[in-house]
Amino acid sequence: LNSPIFAHLFLRQRKMLRGSSLVLGGALARAVSVRAGQQQQTAAVGLVSRARVAATSFAAVRGIRAMGGGPPSASALSLTEISRKDLMSMDEYEKVRKDWTAKYRGPEKKLRRVALGPSASMLFTNYDLIWFQTHEMLRIEKGGEEQIDDELEAYKDLIPKKGEICGCLMFEVDNEIARRKFLESMVGSEHDTRLCFAGQEVAGKPIHDDIDRTHPDGRTSAVHFLRFSLSPEQASSFKQAESVVLKMANAQYPHMTELSKGLVASIAQHL
């Protein structure tokens, strides 16, 4: 999610969804974003100063984090929701960003991102990854106070609640012509992802399924946001399963991969 390709995809996707006010984003941008239909009016200093004021009462908690007291989730108010009170000011975030990326964000992304065939991957999201994503977008776009609510709204559905597994499905083809052809062949594939375990199969469903993910020129989006909803019985089976397989039930792309034991254990924590 650090590549320029995904930065471009992320910014393009935000433009597509801005009109629906959902503003979902999937890939971590490293470029300055231009928001569709509007110019941000607030200076970056507004984000720093006002975010600090909004979270003053939680300064002690943030101080513990900065001293190495664990990942963001260790002192979260709720593991299923990020609020303004959970955020750092940009000054504070800059101080710990490099260290925390190496200690928490990097290893978590490595564990939770899996290849699905040669041209796709899935990043299974959780509180910590979305906490970092929110701060990275605030840091990059410098959109001021108004941007904070936008980012919290954008990512709230990618934090799994009890009985949920959330993820970002990404199609990756370097060659532009080949990529266009591939995405044309994968229209509707956001409905084809499955988790298979203990003789059961759970389909991933697009988050905000009311949004058409097909471009006007007849190709699917390169980034999709999915939710797998498990019943209590399925959640119990998932935790005890000897093997969990992620597969694409699509005739154009019939690939599958087994999730690592570490990833399964990590996902099981929010079931």
C-alpha positions in Angstrom: 0.0 0.0 0.0 3.0 2.3 -0.1 3.5 2.2 -3.8 2.8 5.2 -6.2 0.4 2.9 -8.1 -1.8 2.6 -5.0 -1.4 6.2 -4.2 -2.9 7.0 -7.6 -5.7 4.5 -7.2 -6.6 5.8 -3.8 -6.8 9.4 -4.9 -8.9 8.4 -8.0 -11.2 6.4 -5.9 -11.8 9.2 -3.4 -12.8 11.4 -6.3 -15.3 8.8 -7.5 -16.9 8.5 -4.1 -16.8 12.0 -2.9 -20.2 12.7 -4.4 -21.8 10.0 -2.3 -20.2 11.5 0.9 -18.8 8.1 1.8 -15.2 8.9 0.7 -13.9 5.4 1.1 -10.2 5.0 0.6 -8.1 1.9 0.3 -4.5 2.6 -0.6 -2.1 4.7 1.3 -1.2 7.8 -0.7 2.2 9.3 -0.8 1.2 12.2 -3.0 -0.7 15.4 -2.3 -4.4 14.8 -2.9 -6.7 17.1 -4.7 -10.2 16.6 -3.4 -12.9 16.5 -6.1 -15.2 19.5 -6.4 -13.6 21.5 -3.7 -10.4 23.2 -2.5 -9.4 22.8 1.1 -9.6 26.2 2.8 -8.0 25.5 6.1 -4.3 25.7 6.6 -2.3 22.8 7.9 -1.6 24.6 11.1 -5.3 24.4 11.9 -5.1 20.6 12.0 -2.1 20.7 14.4 -3.5 23.2 16.8 -7.2 22.2 16.9 -6.6 18.5 17.0 -4.3 19.1 19.9 -7.0 21.1 21.7 -9.6 18.5 21.0 -7.6 15.7 22.5 -6.1 17.6 25.5 -7.7 15.4 28.1 -6.0 12.4 26.5 -2.5 13.8 26.5 -1.5 11.4 29.2 -2.6 8.4 27.1 -0.8 9.7 24.0 2.3 10.2 26.1 2.3 6.6 27.2 2.0 5.5 23.6 4.9 7.7 22.6 7.1 6.1 25.2 6.5 2.7 23.7 3.5 1.6 25.7 2.1 -0.6 22.8 0.4 -0.1 19.5 -2.6 2.4 19.2 -5.1 -0.3 20.0 -3.4 -0.8 23.4 -5.0 2.4 24.7 -8.0 2.7 22.4 -11.4 3.7 23.8 -13.0 1.1 21.6 -11.5 -1.4 19.3 -14.3 -1.1 16.8 -14.3 2.7 16.4 -11.8 5.5 16.1 -12.9 8.9 17.5 -11.2 12.3 17.6 -10.1 11.4 21.2 -8.0 8.5 19.8 -6.1 10.8 17.4 -2.7 12.4 17.9 -1.9 15.9 16.8 0.4 15.9 13.7 3.3 17.2 15.9 3.0 14.2 18.2 2.5 11.8 15.3 5.6 13.0 13.5 7.7 12.3 16.7 6.7 8.6 16.8 5.9 7.9 13.1 9.2 6.4 12.1 9.6 4.2 15.2 5.9 3.1 15.2 6.0 2.2 11.5 9.0 -0.1 12.1 7.6 -1.5 15.3 3.8 -1.8 14.7 2.5 -0.7 11.3 5.1 -2.5 9.1 4.9 -5.9 10.7 1.1 -5.7 10.9 0.7 -5.0 7.2 3.2 -7.7 6.4 1.2 -10.2 8.4 -2.2 -9.1 7.1 -1.5 -8.7 3.4 -1.8 -11.9 1.4 -1.3 -12.6 -2.3 -4.2 -14.0 -4.2 -2.8 -15.3 -7.4 -0.4 -13.3 -9.6 -2.5 -10.1 -9.9 -4.5 -9.7 -6.7 -3.9 -9.3 -3.0 -6.0 -8.8 0.1 -5.2 -6.7 3.1 -7.2 -7.7 6.1 -7.8 -4.5 8.1 -8.1 -3.9 11.8 -8.1 -1.0 14.3 -4.3 -0.4 14.2 -4.0 -0.3 10.4 -6.9 2.1 10.1 -5.5 4.3 12.9 -2.3 4.6 11.0 -4.1 5.1 7.7 -6.1 8.0 9.2 -3.1 9.7 10.5 -1.2 9.3 7.2 -4.0 10.9 5.2 -4.2 13.8 7.7 -0.4 14.2 7.4 -0.3 14.0 3.6 -3.3 16.2 2.7 -3.1 18.8 5.5 -6.8 19.5 5.1 -7.3 21.1 8.5 -10.0 20.5 11.0 -12.6 19.7 8.4 -10.6 16.7 7.2 -10.6 14.9 10.5 -14.3 14.0 10.3 -13.9 13.1 6.6 -11.2 10.6 7.4 -13.0 9.1 10.4 -16.1 8.6 8.2 -14.1 7.3 5.3 -12.5 4.4 7.2 -15.0 3.5 10.0 -16.4 0.5 8.1 -13.0 -1.0 7.6 -12.6 -1.6 11.3 -14.2 -5.0 12.0 -16.8 -5.4 14.6 -17.7 -8.6 16.5 -18.3 -11.4 14.0 -16.8 -9.4 11.1 -13.7 -9.7 8.9 -12.9 -6.7 6.8 -10.4 -6.3 4.0 -9.2 -4.4 1.0 -9.0 -6.4 -2.3 -6.5 -5.0 -4.8 -5.9 -5.9 -8.4 -2.3 -5.2 -9.4 -1.1 -5.3 -13.0 1.9 -3.0 -13.9 1.3 -2.7 -17.7 -1.4 -0.2 -18.4 -2.8 -2.0 -21.4 -2.8 -5.4 -19.7 -4.3 -3.8 -16.6 -7.2 -2.3 -18.5 -7.9 -5.7 -20.1 -7.7 -7.5 -16.8 -10.0 -5.1 -15.1 -12.5 -5.4 -17.9 -12.6 -9.2 -17.4 -13.1 -8.8 -13.7 -16.3 -6.8 -13.6 -18.5 -8.0 -10.7 -15.5 -9.8 -9.1 -16.1 -7.9 -5.8 -18.8 -10.5 -5.2 -16.6 -13.5 -5.8 -14.2 -13.5 -2.8 -14.7 -16.4 -0.3 -13.2 -17.5 3.0 -13.3 -21.3 3.3 -12.8 -23.2 6.6 -14.1 -26.3 8.4 -16.3 -27.2 5.4 -17.9 -23.8 5.3 -17.7 -20.9 2.9 -18.4 -17.3 3.7 -18.7 -14.8 0.9 -17.2 -11.3 1.1 -19.7 -8.5 0.4 -18.8 -5.1 -0.8 -18.9 -2.4 1.8 -21.5 0.1 0.7 -22.8 -2.2 -2.0 -25.1 0.6 -3.3 -22.1 2.1 -5.1 -21.4 0.9 -8.6 -17.8 -0.2 -8.7 -17.7 -0.4 -12.6 -16.1 2.5 -14.5 -18.1 4.0 -17.4 -15.7 2.5 -19.8 -16.6 -1.0 -18.6 -13.9 -2.1 -16.2 -14.0 -2.8 -12.5 -12.2 -0.7 -9.9 -8.7 -1.9 -9.0 -9.6 -1.6 -5.3 -12.6 -3.1 -3.4 -13.6 -3.0 0.2 -15.1 -6.2 1.6 -16.8 -7.5 4.7 -17.2 -11.1 5.7 -20.0 -11.5 8.2 -19.8 -14.7 10.4 -22.4 -16.1 12.6 -21.4 -17.1 16.2 -21.1 -20.7 15.0 -19.0 -19.8 12.0 -16.8 -17.6 14.2 -16.2 -20.5 16.5 -15.4 -22.8 13.6 -13.0 -20.2 12.1 -11.0 -20.1 15.4 -10.7 -23.8 15.6 -10.2 -24.5 11.9 -7.0 -26.4 10.8 -6.9 -24.5 7.6 -8.5 -21.2 6.3 -8.4 -20.5 2.6 -9.1 -17.3 0.7 -10.3 -17.9 -2.8 -11.6 -16.1 -5.8 -14.7 -17.9 -7.1 -14.4 -16.4 -10.6 -14.0 -18.2 -13.8 -11.7 -15.6 -15.2 -9.4 -15.7 -12.1 -9.8 -19.0 -10.2 -7.1 -18.5 -7.5 -6.8 -19.4 -3.9 -4.3 -19.1 -1.0 -4.1 -20.5 2.5 -3.9 -17.9 5.3 -1.0 -18.3 7.7 -1.6 -19.5 11.3 -0.5 -16.1 12.6 -2.9 -14.2 10.4 -5.8 -16.5 11.3 -5.0 -16.0 15.0 -4.8 -12.2 14.5 -8.2 -12.1 12.7 -9.8 -14.3 15.3 -9.2 -11.7 18.0 -12.0 -9.5 16.7 -14.4 -12.4 16.2 
